Amino acid sequence: MQVVERRVEIRVPLEPTRQDWPRLLGELAGQLDDGRVYDRDLPALGRALNPVLQSYRRRARGSGAPDLP
């Protein structure tokens, strides 16, 4: 019997930072536009986006950030 050791690297995704969000949201918009997000996934996505928009609107008031409809 022979014991072989080897190092295996596993990439762990990092949590997005504030600089990552514009790119990630742009990627999401692109995936929605070209159909890579299934219609069956839209209700869950909408439920996830709603609190994000509410939080953005609260922070944007009085900060000079653009208002969203």
Backbone hydrogen bonds, N-H to C=O, Kabsch-Sander energy under -0.5 kcal/mol:
donor,donor_aa,acceptor,acceptor_aa,energy
4,V,2,Q,-0.5
11,R,9,E,-0.5
20,D,17,T,-1.1
21,W,17,T,-1.2
24,L,20,D,-2.6
25,L,21,W,-3.1
26,G,22,P,-2.0
27,E,23,R,-2.3
28,L,24,L,-2.3
29,A,25,L,-2.4
30,G,26,G,-2.3
31,Q,27,E,-2.4
32,L,28,L,-2.4
33,D,29,A,-2.6
34,D,30,G,-2.2
35,G,32,L,-0.9
36,R,31,Q,-1.9
37,V,31,Q,-1.1
38,Y,36,R,-0.6
41,D,38,Y,-1.6
42,L,39,D,-1.4
45,L,41,D,-2.0
46,G,42,L,-3.0
47,R,43,P,-2.2
48,A,44,A,-1.8
49,L,45,L,-2.5
50,N,46,G,-2.0
52,V,48,A,-0.7
53,L,49,L,-2.6
54,Q,50,N,-2.3
55,S,51,P,-2.4
56,Y,52,V,-2.5
57,R,53,L,-2.7
58,R,54,Q,-2.1
59,R,55,S,-2.3
60,A,56,Y,-2.8
61,R,57,R,-1.6
63,S,60,A,-2.3
64,G,60,A,-0.7
65,A,60,A,-0.6
